[in-house]
Amino acid sequence: MTDSIDIVTCLSEVEQIRSTVLRAHESMVGKLCFAFCEAAGFRSDYSAKLLRAAALHDIGKVTIPDAILNKPGMLDPDEWNVMRDHTRLGHAILNKAADETIALAASIALHHHECWDGSGYPDGLAGDAIPHQARVVGLCDVYHALREIRPYKAALRHEEVVGKIVVGDGRVGPSKFDPELLSIFAANEQMFGRIYDDAA
């Protein structure tokens, strides 16, 4: 466990140097995942591993050019293809470590943008074909990404984000998420709001 903590710390420092916004997002998603797992009654060792592993889900973005990573507007198709590749690049950064937690982080980095209905990327996996840990991180990632300010969008209120995830808005919606995890999120959505607000 000490080795995995040291590796996460080192990679987190790389992210901090590259982008304080990226590091803050990674850290918050890890905290949300830990709280989600605890609320769901998952094993405590799983929760602890996911806290660290989820905090590296976007490590591949350290390779994305600033002009794309920080673009103050929507990405064009070519830029979007570069951005989407952060999943494979993150996996490439992490997948050579023998440590169990980092191996978990590698899987999460690759698959956290897959969707339950098969509409995600990079491999278009659907349903149970998506690793469970990636399904948890994907849900927490969407919540935080919608709450925070991004170069291309304003921050949304908690109630708006919950509505998008649980009810849908044509782009984000319940078909994207594992129904069991979605039910846990809906039952604990106020906890998500408190965690976000306490960190603000």
LUMPAMAR-456426 format. One line per 3 residues: number of its first residue (from 1); for each residue z, x, y of N, C-alpha, C, O. Coordinates in pm, whole numbers, plus 50000, padded with zeros to 5 digits. Atoms other than C-alpha are relative to their C-alpha. Example, Ala and Ser with C-alpha at 12.3 -4.5 7.8 and 13.67 -1.06 7.14 Angstrom:
1	50000/50089/49881/50780/51230/49550/50000/50090/50120/50066/50194/50118  49994/49918/49881/50714/51367/49894/50073/49923/50109/50090/49974/50220
END
This chain:
1	50000/50084/49879/50000/50000/50000/50000/50087/50125/49936/50052/50225  49997/49911/49885/50074/50288/50236/49860/50048/50036/49825/50054/50154  50136/49953/49974/49718/50416/50196/49918/49894/50072/49848/49926/50168
4	50078/50106/49937/49567/50078/50285/50043/49977/50144/49960/49952/50231  49952/50017/49862/49790/50046/50593/49946/50112/50088/49904/50087/50201  50053/49888/49923/49684/50394/50707/49851/49983/50029/49806/50011/50140
7	50144/50020/49981/49315/50312/50656/49974/49891/50103/49890/49907/50191  50017/50109/49904/49345/49982/50843/50036/50047/50140/49965/50015/50236  49959/49949/49869/49530/50157/51127/49892/50088/50061/49861/50077/50179
10	50104/49909/49949/49262/50423/51158/49876/49923/50043/49821/49949/50151  50119/50077/49965/48974/50175/51153/50025/49909/50119/49935/49885/50200  49964/50084/49885/49157/49950/51399/49993/50082/50129/49954/50029/50234
13	50008/49914/49882/49180/50244/51639/49855/50023/50041/49824/50028/50160  50143/49989/49971/48803/50291/51611/49952/49875/50074/49880/49884/50173  50038/50126/49934/48759/49924/51703/50057/49993/50141/49989/49948/50234
16	49937/50003/49868/49003/49957/51993/49922/50085/50099/49903/50046/50214  50080/49913/49913/48799/50246/52134/49865/49936/50031/49816/49944/50144  50133/50062/49984/48473/50057/52082/50006/49877/50088/49921/49858/50176
19	49991/50126/49926/48590/49722/52221/50140/49942/49985/50180/49905/49874  49867/50060/50006/48937/49595/52310/49992/49852/49963/50083/49798/49899  50019/50141/50034/48802/49239/52278/49981/49983/49851/50038/49893/49789
22	50021/50005/50144/48679/49304/51926/50130/50022/49924/50159/49950/49829  49874/49970/50069/49013/49456/51823/50097/49883/50010/50165/49850/49914  49910/50113/49982/49207/49164/51971/49960/49883/49910/50045/49816/49853
25	50050/50107/50086/48987/48916/51783/50036/50028/49854/50085/49940/49784  49970/49962/50137/49028/49104/51455/50148/49978/49968/50184/49921/49865  49856/50012/50021/49405/49117/51493/50043/49855/49992/50123/49819/49906
28	49960/50140/49998/49436/48748/51576/49952/49926/49875/50024/49843/49821  50049/50064/50122/49218/48640/51284/50089/50038/49881/50118/49954/49796  49907/49960/50105/49442/48843/51054/50129/49919/50005/50178/49875/49901
31	49876/50077/49985/49751/48666/51192/49980/49854/49961/50065/49794/49895  50028/50139/50036/49590/48324/51158/49985/49985/49849/50032/49887/49791  50017/50005/50145/49493/48401/50798/50135/50007/49929/50159/49934/49832
34	49868/49988/50061/49847/48508/50714/50077/49868/50012/50134/49820/49915  49929/50127/49979/49994/48191/50866/49938/49889/49916/50010/49805/49860  50070/50100/50081/49730/47978/50691/50045/50012/49854/50078/49911/49790
37	49962/49977/50140/49812/48134/50352/50144/49958/49975/50175/49898/49872  49861/50039/50015/50184/48085/50406/50015/49848/50001/50089/49792/49920  49994/50147/49993/50134/47720/50504/49942/49936/49875/49987/49829/49832
40	50066/50054/50120/49910/47667/50201/50080/50025/49874/50052/49966/49769  49920/49968/50117/50171/47810/49967/49936/50101/49907/49971/50107/49789  50061/49895/50081/49952/48095/49846/50104/50110/49972/50205/50120/50042
43	49907/49892/50035/50124/48392/49682/50024/50091/50120/49933/50118/50198  49965/49917/49885/50308/48614/49930/49925/50132/50001/49893/50184/50107  50075/49874/50003/50129/48928/49810/49857/49979/50046/49798/50066/50110
46	50134/50033/49954/49793/48757/49870/49999/49985/50152/49908/50035/50219  49990/50019/49854/49903/48656/50221/50008/50134/50071/49943/50155/50173  49981/49870/49937/50012/49011/50301/49873/50083/49997/49838/50149/50095
49	50126/49926/50010/49688/49165/50176/49896/49942/50095/49821/50016/50159  50101/50063/49913/49480/48911/50367/50029/50028/50147/49936/50039/50226  49964/49964/49862/49671/48987/50688/49931/50129/50040/49875/50138/50150
52	50060/49871/49969/49545/49345/50672/49848/49998/49981/49774/50049/50065  50143/49997/50031/49205/49287/50511/49920/49918/50102/49812/49960/50143  50071/50085/49905/49106/49004/50748/49986/50066/50135/49893/50037/50211
55	50002/49933/49870/49183/49227/51045/49889/50104/50009/49879/50176/50109  50117/49911/49996/48871/49429/50954/49871/49923/49973/49768/49984/49945  50117/50078/50040/48629/49141/50895/49876/50029/50084/49764/50017/50035
58	50113/49971/49911/48410/49237/51194/49980/50149/50026/49918/50186/50125  50011/49856/49977/48432/49616/51155/49855/50044/50017/49828/50142/50087  50142/49966/49986/48052/49625/51123/49948/49990/50142/49845/50048/50174
61	50046/50015/49862/48025/49526/51489/50015/50127/50082/49959/50138/50191  49991/49873/49927/48125/49877/51592/49865/50071/50004/49844/50161/50085  50134/49938/50005/47764/49970/51505/49897/49926/50085/49785/49973/50101
64	50095/50083/49925/47603/49696/51719/49988/50052/50143/50090/50077/50207  50018/49951/49863/47452/49814/52051/50070/49910/50103/50077/49788/50086  49932/50076/49895/47641/49709/52365/49913/49890/50058/49962/49781/50090
67	50091/50098/49939/47335/49528/52499/49995/49870/49920/49966/49764/49975  49997/50119/50085/47362/49288/52205/50142/49949/49985/50167/49829/50000  49861/50040/50022/47737/49286/52140/50059/49931/50123/50137/49836/50109
70	49941/50053/49876/47819/49210/52506/49900/49925/50086/49921/49908/50206  50103/50071/49922/47507/49019/52610/50057/49871/50060/50114/49790/49988  49947/50119/49934/47602/48751/52868/49905/49881/49990/49865/49823/50091
73	50092/50110/50023/47380/48486/52714/49969/49993/49852/50016/50075/49773  50034/50016/50140/47235/48364/52388/49907/50112/49954/49824/50160/50032  50084/49895/50056/47072/48621/52162/49863/49945/49963/49850/49831/49919
76	50131/50041/50048/46700/48607/52097/49992/50026/49850/50082/50090/49795  50006/49987/50147/46582/48599/51731/50015/50143/49950/50084/50167/49851  49989/49860/50045/46546/48977/51703/50142/50051/50019/50196/50120/49931
79	49862/49959/49975/46888/49037/51860/50095/49934/49899/50190/49996/49852  49916/50072/50095/47039/48774/51633/49994/50065/49862/50095/50072/49792  50013/49931/50128/46902/48955/51327/50082/50128/49998/50142/50162/49896
82	49918/49880/49991/47069/49275/51446/50148/49963/49990/50223/50028/49917  49861/50042/50002/47398/49093/51506/50044/49955/49861/50153/49990/49815  49966/50049/50134/47392/48922/51167/50023/50114/49901/50096/50099/49803
85	49988/49887/50092/47364/49262/51002/50139/50062/50002/50168/50149/49920  49864/49943/49998/47725/49338/51100/50075/49973/49870/50168/50046/49835  49935/50029/50127/47824/49177/50770/49971/50108/49897/50062/50159/49831
88	50039/49896/50097/47630/49423/50556/50051/50137/50045/50094/50218/49962  49953/49871/49949/47723/49716/50781/50151/50015/49981/50199/50122/49946  49856/49997/50023/48091/49626/50761/50032/50028/49854/50121/50106/49823
91	49982/49977/50143/48068/49613/50385/49970/50145/49965/50042/50206/49885  50038/49861/50027/47895/49952/50381/50109/50097/50046/50132/50199/49982  49892/49914/49948/48179/50103/50589/50119/49999/49906/50184/50102/49887
94	49875/50019/50074/48453/49967/50362/49990/50014/49848/50090/50039/49782  50009/50022/50145/48315/49942/50010/50017/50125/49914/50014/50116/49791  49984/49879/50081/48364/50303/49905/50147/50036/49975/50177/50129/49899
97	49857/49973/50017/48745/50295/49926/50048/49942/49868/50009/49832/49829  49946/50045/50128/48933/50267/49597/50118/49904/50020/50154/49830/49928  49883/50083/49971/49227/50089/49764/49968/49851/49985/49863/49805/50029
100	50022/50141/50029/49263/49724/49657/49985/49915/50127/49900/49827/50133  50007/50077/49875/49323/49589/50008/49870/50027/50074/49811/49935/50130  50126/49968/49932/49023/49772/50151/49881/49943/49924/49783/49902/49985
103	50105/50066/50079/48808/49645/49863/49993/49852/50036/49884/49795/50045  49995/50139/49956/48922/49296/49964/49935/49987/50137/49860/49893/50163  50058/50002/49865/48830/49376/50325/49847/50015/49995/49777/49953/50074
106	50145/49982/50013/48482/49489/50214/49933/49870/49962/49829/49834/50016  50055/50129/50041/48420/49158/50040/50003/49900/50115/49907/49825/50136  49989/50090/49884/48543/48967/50345/49896/50034/50106/49831/49945/50160
109	50098/49959/49899/48326/49171/50582/49861/49950/49964/49786/49907/50051  50134/50042/50043/48019/49086/50375/49981/49850/50002/49874/49801/50038  50021/50142/50029/48083/48718/50311/50067/49902/50096/50061/49781/50072
112	49924/50095/49918/48291/48571/50598/49912/49904/50080/49963/49808/50138  50091/50094/49933/47982/48405/50751/49921/49913/49902/49830/49841/49943  50059/50094/50095/47878/48231/50430/50064/49862/50022/50179/49853/50065
115	49951/50136/49977/47916/47851/50446/50000/49920/49870/49915/49941/49783  49985/50080/50122/48026/47600/50184/49869/49930/49963/49839/49915/49844  50124/50073/50026/47694/47414/50221/49879/50091/49978/49767/50043/49963
118	50108/49905/50026/47487/47731/50171/49919/50040/50121/49819/50109/50108  50078/49973/49878/47371/47756/50533/50039/50130/50069/49985/50161/50175  49952/49878/49935/47549/48084/50609/49919/50123/49965/49809/50113/49910
121	50066/49872/50025/47456/48450/50582/50104/50104/49960/50223/50084/49986  50137/49949/50015/47382/48716/50465/49927/49952/49875/49805/49967/49867  50063/50031/50129/47317/48580/50114/49980/49852/49973/49927/49815/49868
124	50017/50143/50021/47320/48202/50158/50081/49948/49882/50040/49853/49816  49913/50048/50107/47604/48162/49907/50055/49862/50036/50066/49826/50153  49947/50134/49978/47746/47813/49861/50119/49975/49909/50129/50034/49802
127	49890/50044/50083/48064/47655/49731/50084/50113/49946/50116/50209/50017  49911/49904/50064/48273/47852/49485/49938/50137/49981/50008/50232/49945  50064/49868/50007/48018/48135/49483/50050/50091/50113/50040/50213/50103
130	49945/49922/49889/48175/48245/49813/50141/50042/49961/50222/49957/49924  49865/49956/50034/48484/48459/49748/50106/49923/50080/50088/49898/50199  49897/50083/49937/48802/48262/49824/50050/50063/50129/50067/49993/50229
133	49946/49934/49881/48930/48523/50070/49904/49990/50118/49948/49979/50232  50100/50013/49893/48604/48503/50268/49997/49859/50055/49969/49839/50173  49996/50140/49953/48633/48124/50284/50118/49980/50096/50105/49912/50198
136	49882/50011/49913/48983/48152/50433/49972/50069/50134/49996/50011/50240  50026/49925/49877/48879/48419/50685/49892/49931/50082/49903/49925/50205  50107/50068/49926/48562/48229/50776/50051/49885/50083/50008/49866/50197
139	49943/50113/49927/48762/47922/50876/50084/50047/50118/50071/49996/50229  49915/49948/49892/49017/48119/51078/49916/50069/50107/49949/50062/50226  50091/49932/49907/48736/48323/51238/49933/49901/50092/49924/49923/50213
142	50066/50102/49918/48554/48012/51357/50099/49942/50101/50065/49925/50218  49901/50055/49907/48874/47869/51506/50020/50094/50117/50013/50052/50233  49970/49907/49891/48950/48183/51704/49879/50027/50087/49891/50036/50209
145	50122/49974/49923/48590/48250/51808/49972/49887/50099/49925/49912/50211  50022/50112/49910/48567/47901/51958/50106/49992/50109/50078/49946/50220  49893/50005/49900/48901/47932/52136/49983/50105/50110/50018/50080/50225
148	50001/49890/49904/48831/48264/52306/49873/50002/50085/49770/49947/50048  50116/49977/49913/48601/48354/52593/49909/50102/49933/49956/50205/49884  50099/49904/50047/48283/48524/52478/49899/50020/50113/49890/49935/50202
151	50096/49977/49891/48011/48677/52700/49901/49885/50020/49847/49867/50130  50100/50106/49996/47788/48379/52619/50059/49860/50007/49984/49762/50006  49941/50134/49999/48042/48093/52634/50140/50002/50059/50206/50106/50064
154	49863/50017/49950/48362/47961/52786/50094/49974/49883/50051/49938/49774  49899/50032/50101/48686/47922/52592/50012/49848/49988/49995/49775/50086  49981/50142/50025/48746/47580/52434/50148/49970/49976/50222/50055/49927
157	49862/50042/50025/49071/47387/52419/50022/49978/49850/49928/49956/49774  49964/50016/50142/49253/47357/52087/49944/49869/49944/49885/49868/49836  50043/50130/50050/49172/46986/52054/49849/49996/49981/49800/49934/49886
160	50146/49995/50015/48800/47051/52109/49960/50075/49874/49871/50033/49801  50034/49917/50115/48793/47321/51844/50032/49926/49870/49952/49927/49776  49964/50076/50120/48977/47108/51588/49897/49891/49975/49857/49868/49860
163	50102/50104/50015/48728/46829/51653/49870/50054/49944/49809/49992/49856  50124/49939/50049/48431/47058/51598/50010/50035/49852/49916/50012/49776  49983/49955/50138/48572/47194/51271/50018/49881/49905/49955/49877/49799
166	49964/50108/50091/48709/46872/51121/49899/49886/50002/49870/49827/49898  50094/50111/49986/48458/46616/51255/49856/50050/50009/49767/49996/49945  50133/49943/49986/48160/46829/51359/49937/49969/50134/49974/49874/50202
169	50071/50020/49874/47929/46863/51656/49850/50025/49985/49780/50039/50085  50142/49972/50024/47588/46921/51494/49973/50146/49970/49872/50179/49908  50015/49856/50028/47636/47298/51479/50113/50049/49911/50089/50115/49810
172	49882/49972/50082/47988/47342/51346/50046/49867/49941/50035/49763/50006  49952/50124/50057/48133/47088/51108/50058/50019/49862/50053/50129/49807  49928/49990/50127/48317/47011/50786/49916/50048/49883/49971/50105/49788
175	50084/49956/50112/48019/47083/50561/49996/50152/49987/49954/50205/49884  50002/49853/50001/48056/47452/50651/50117/50060/49924/50115/50178/49888  49874/49945/50049/48403/47486/50500/50039/49941/49865/50006/49827/49832
178	49941/50044/50126/48573/47463/50162/50085/49876/50028/50178/49883/50109  49925/50123/49970/48705/47102/50156/50151/50013/49983/50227/49956/50060  49856/49982/50021/49043/47208/50017/50063/50078/50114/50170/50043/50163
181	49949/49921/49888/49089/47471/50286/49995/49919/50130/50084/49930/50214  50012/50084/49880/48968/47227/50551/50116/49901/50008/50168/49876/50117  49887/50093/50002/49236/46979/50443/50129/50070/50040/50212/50013/50111
184	49881/49922/49963/49502/47251/50475/49997/50028/50150/50100/50018/50217  50013/49975/49857/49369/47340/50821/50036/49874/50080/50112/49881/50177  49975/50124/49926/49374/46976/50935/50148/49964/50001/50200/49912/50100
187	49857/50031/50009/49733/46937/50817/50086/50096/50080/50202/50066/50110  49922/49897/49930/49841/47252/51002/49935/50045/50130/49963/50154/50179  50076/49957/49882/49614/47256/51306/50089/50032/50120/50056/50118/50201
190	49912/49971/49888/49904/47248/51551/50060/50141/49990/50086/50206/50091  49953/49863/50021/50031/47573/51397/49899/50099/50055/49937/50198/50118  50105/49913/49947/49696/47734/51482/50008/50005/50152/49998/50111/50212
193	49990/50006/49853/49731/47617/51841/50118/50079/50053/50106/50148/50154  49881/49927/49956/50082/47758/51871/49980/50151/49989/50019/50225/50079  50022/49857/50018/49982/48097/51731/49907/50055/50107/49932/50161/50163
196	50095/49956/49896/49688/48122/51970/50067/50003/50137/50055/50101/50211  49938/50010/49867/49887/48007/52273/50111/50105/50019/50128/50158/50128  49893/49901/49989/50179/48240/52196/49945/50141/50026/50013/50225/50086
199	50061/49868/49981/49940/48537/52196/49927/50012/50133/49892/50122/50175  50079/50000/49876/49765/48438/52519/50080/50062/50115/50030/50071/50227
END
